[in-house]
Amino acid sequence: MAGPHASILFNKRLTGVETAEIKKYIADRSTEVEDDYFWIHEHPFSMTLGPEFDDDLKEYDENGTAKVIEWSPLDIVTLSALCDSQRDHLILGEICYSLAERYSGLVDFHGKLDLPDFSFPGELYVIDHSVDDRFFSFHIGDAQFLKAWIKSDRFKMIK
């Protein structure tokens, strides 16, 4: 069963050194790494460094994200949990937090979080857009927000 996924957006291109650091960070926490896949305590994940398709980053300009966050993403790291237990959500959230914090990125949750009525510290953006008369909304947050969200009893990443 597929699990949650998220992307970390960066306002700069990641350098070769930063990409190597990210790979090392993942490898140091994993029990096994095979190409773009890795396992943490028997929980499988995948990671894509950089845009998967040529227009992935352009989409953030087109859907209004760049206007809301006040910059156009220039690089991206996408992480996916391949299962859907609460532990998978937590591991994914912790990895996203670490990378967003270390490299000053924002986390695209790829959907709207089920948030309680009170606010969390940090920045959380709501991106509203439509495609072919269908309305979509999703959240993007900073590391400080994600750190607090992980501690919430309603914490879940988006599946």
Order of alpha helices (4+ residues) and beta strands (2+ residues): beta-alpha-beta-beta-beta-alpha-alpha-beta-alpha-beta-beta-beta-alpha
